[in-house]
Amino acid sequence: MCTLFAVGAALLRATGAAADAAEFLRRAGESRAAAELTEGVRQGAHPDDVALCLELDRFPFAMVAAVEDSLMVLRACAVPSPADEASI
């Protein structure tokens, strides 16, 4: 859940749309899902994962979720870095 908010700005940037990441990150950090992950209520994630999800541009890719054969699958999608965009 947090990842989707955190990469939202990166994906918009990759498509040429303007976006302010601050609102995505604020909403993700204040979400019930983020609190439950951090507090260990939800299983399958380390509590530190939320903070990592909220680090904008930490990695040169975003994870895109899609349903494949009734399973949710994450695949990496390359996202240009801010430095790459500045040279365009």
DAFEN-V821098 format. One record per helix or strand of 2 or more residues. SS is the DSSP state (alpha for helix, beta for strand). FROM is the first residue (numbers start at 0). LEN is the number of residues. If there is no record, write none. Layout:
ss=(SS | SS)
from=(FROM | FROM)
len=(LEN | LEN)
//
This chain:
ss=(alpha | alpha | alpha | alpha | beta | beta | alpha)
from=(1 | 20 | 31 | 48 | 60 | 70 | 81)
len=(13 | 9 | 8 | 5 | 8 | 8 | 5)
//
